[in-house]
Amino acid sequence: MEYYTELVNAKDVIKPGQNVIVEVSAPEDLEGQYKSSVHDVDFERGILTLSMPSFKGRLVPLPRGTRCTVMILDSSAIYVFRTSVLESGRDEDGFPVTKVPFPERLRKIQRRRFKRIKIFLEGTYRVASRDEPPKRFVTKDFSAGGMLMVAEDILTPEQIIYVTLELDEDLKLKDHPARIVREAGILETGERMYGVEFLNVSPALERKLVSFVFKKEIEMRNKERSESE
């Protein structure tokens, strides 16, 4: 089982700066997922002020009445509630924001520390020295804690490599240290699979990686749902 749910008090979990995904369900021409973050929160009035949601780097001022699901991301859990937009515009400091009401209790989705998703990504790595030419690899799965990668070279457990991998338009690992944890088999092509653990992952980077994995998981579920309809 990948997760379990429970209800928690909003006052205990919502904090400025948290990453947010806004999934719009109506109107139809705005359906999709948008990136945002918690800008401010008014617990007395039950109003959450989000940085204006964006799509591929472009701000999207969601109109009043837009129906959406707000997902507040934490390193170990996701807090979810359904709502509709009150207004979008600029606050008193000129910051672009979107305001939504929120309930007193949120649904908490407690996840395994590092959810693993099957995804194909292309990257490069260097062995031992960051000065040597990079070598290509592809992923078979990925998590915030590591990946299962396919490479041509023979690598050994505990060996340190430096990974470069572009995950999103604003998220890229650049010569990031990682450790070979295990050899996971040999493909018919002769390429080898390795379990890899990311090293020196800061809390800020971990949150971004968790957010990336969660976003991709939602995209996959939506694709499966649309294909089955």
C-alpha positions in Angstrom: 0.0 0.0 0.0 1.5 3.3 -1.1 -0.4 5.7 1.3 -3.1 6.0 3.9 -5.3 9.0 4.7 -6.6 10.8 7.7 -8.1 14.2 8.6 -5.8 16.8 10.3 -6.3 20.4 11.5 -5.4 23.0 8.9 -3.8 25.1 11.6 -1.3 22.4 12.3 0.0 21.9 8.8 -0.4 25.0 6.5 2.7 27.2 6.5 4.0 29.9 4.1 6.5 28.7 1.6 5.1 25.2 1.1 4.9 24.0 -2.5 1.4 23.6 -3.9 -0.2 21.9 -6.9 -3.5 23.4 -8.1 -5.5 20.9 -10.2 -8.4 22.7 -12.0 -11.5 20.7 -12.8 -13.7 23.6 -14.2 -14.0 25.6 -16.4 -13.0 23.0 -19.1 -10.6 25.4 -20.9 -8.5 25.8 -17.8 -8.4 22.1 -16.8 -4.9 20.9 -15.8 -2.3 21.3 -13.1 -0.6 24.5 -12.1 2.4 25.1 -9.8 2.0 27.4 -6.8 3.1 27.9 -3.2 1.6 29.1 0.1 2.0 32.9 0.2 -0.1 33.7 3.3 -2.8 32.1 5.4 -5.7 33.7 7.4 -6.9 31.0 9.8 -9.5 33.3 11.3 -11.3 33.9 7.9 -10.3 30.5 6.5 -8.6 32.1 3.4 -5.5 30.7 1.8 -3.4 33.1 -0.3 -1.4 31.3 -3.0 1.3 32.7 -5.2 -0.5 33.0 -8.5 -0.5 29.6 -10.2 1.7 29.1 -13.2 1.9 26.8 -16.2 5.3 26.4 -17.9 6.5 29.5 -16.3 3.5 31.6 -17.3 1.3 33.1 -14.6 -2.4 32.1 -14.9 -4.9 34.4 -13.1 -7.6 31.8 -12.4 -11.0 33.6 -12.4 -13.5 33.7 -9.5 -15.5 30.5 -9.3 -12.8 28.2 -10.8 -13.2 24.8 -9.2 -10.0 23.1 -8.2 -8.3 20.7 -5.8 -5.4 22.2 -3.8 -2.5 19.9 -2.9 0.0 21.2 -0.3 3.2 19.2 -0.5 5.3 18.2 2.4 8.3 15.8 2.4 6.3 13.0 4.0 2.7 13.9 3.3 0.3 15.7 1.0 -2.6 17.8 2.3 -5.6 18.0 0.0 -8.9 19.9 -0.1 -11.4 20.9 -2.8 -12.3 24.6 -3.2 -13.1 27.4 -5.7 -11.2 30.6 -6.4 -12.3 33.7 -4.6 -10.1 36.1 -6.6 -6.9 36.5 -8.5 -4.8 39.7 -8.6 -2.1 41.5 -6.7 -1.8 41.9 -3.0 -1.0 45.2 -1.2 2.7 44.7 -2.0 2.0 44.1 -5.7 2.7 40.3 -5.5 0.5 38.3 -7.9 -1.7 36.0 -5.8 -4.8 33.8 -5.9 -7.1 33.4 -2.9 -9.1 30.4 -2.0 -11.2 29.3 1.0 -10.1 26.3 2.9 -11.8 24.0 5.5 -10.8 23.6 9.1 -9.7 20.0 8.5 -7.7 18.7 5.5 -7.2 15.2 4.1 -3.7 14.1 4.8 -2.2 11.5 2.5 0.7 9.9 4.4 3.1 8.5 1.8 6.1 6.3 2.0 9.1 8.5 2.4 10.2 8.1 -1.2 7.4 7.0 -3.6 8.9 5.3 -6.7 7.5 5.8 -10.2 8.3 4.1 -13.4 9.6 6.7 -15.8 12.0 7.0 -18.7 14.5 9.8 -18.3 17.9 10.4 -20.0 20.9 11.7 -18.2 24.6 11.5 -17.9 27.0 10.5 -15.1 30.7 10.7 -14.4 32.7 8.2 -12.3 35.2 9.2 -9.7 36.1 12.6 -11.2 33.9 15.4 -12.4 36.5 16.2 -15.0 36.1 13.1 -17.1 33.7 12.9 -20.1 30.1 12.1 -19.1 28.5 8.8 -19.9 24.9 8.3 -20.9 22.3 6.5 -18.8 18.5 6.1 -18.8 16.1 5.5 -15.9 13.6 2.7 -15.4 12.2 4.2 -12.2 12.8 7.2 -10.1 12.2 8.5 -6.6 13.3 11.4 -4.4 15.8 9.1 -2.8 17.3 7.5 -5.9 16.7 5.7 -9.2 17.0 2.5 -11.1 19.3 3.3 -14.0 20.5 1.5 -17.1 24.1 2.0 -18.3 26.7 0.3 -20.5 29.6 0.3 -18.1 30.3 -2.1 -15.3 29.8 -0.3 -11.9 30.3 -1.7 -8.4 28.3 -1.3 -5.2 29.4 1.6 -3.0 31.0 3.3 -6.1 30.4 7.1 -6.2 29.1 8.7 -9.4 28.1 12.2 -10.3 24.7 12.5 -11.9 23.4 15.1 -14.3 19.7 14.8 -15.0 17.1 17.4 -16.2 13.8 16.6 -14.5 11.7 19.7 -15.1 12.1 23.2 -16.5 13.2 24.5 -13.1 14.6 21.3 -11.6 17.9 19.8 -12.6 20.5 17.7 -10.9 24.0 18.9 -12.0 27.0 16.6 -11.1 25.0 15.5 -8.1 26.8 12.8 -6.0 25.2 9.4 -5.8 26.1 5.9 -4.8 25.7 2.6 -6.5 23.7 0.5 -4.1 23.3 -2.7 -6.1 23.5 -4.3 -9.5 19.9 -5.1 -10.6 20.5 -7.4 -13.6 21.6 -7.4 -17.2 19.4 -6.6 -20.2 19.3 -8.5 -23.5 21.2 -5.6 -25.0 24.1 -6.2 -22.6 23.3 -3.0 -20.7 23.3 -3.2 -16.9 20.8 -2.0 -14.3 21.9 -0.4 -11.1 20.1 0.8 -8.0 21.3 4.3 -7.2 21.0 6.4 -4.0 21.3 10.2 -4.2 23.7 11.6 -1.6 23.8 15.0 0.1 20.1 15.8 -0.6 19.2 19.0 1.2 15.7 19.4 2.6 14.9 22.0 0.0 16.0 19.7 -2.9 14.1 16.7 -1.3 10.9 18.7 -1.3 11.4 19.6 -5.0 12.1 15.9 -5.9 9.0 14.7 -3.9 6.9 17.4 -5.7 8.3 16.3 -9.1 7.4 12.6 -8.4 4.0 13.4 -7.1 3.2 15.6 -10.2 4.3 12.9 -12.6 2.3 10.3 -10.7 -0.8 12.5 -11.1 -0.1 13.0 -14.8 0.2 9.2 -15.3 -3.1 8.6 -13.4 -4.9 11.2 -15.5 -3.5 9.7 -18.7 -4.7 6.2 -17.7 -8.1 7.5 -16.8 -8.5 9.3 -20.1 -7.4 6.3 -22.1 -9.9 4.1 -20.3 -12.8 6.4 -21.0 
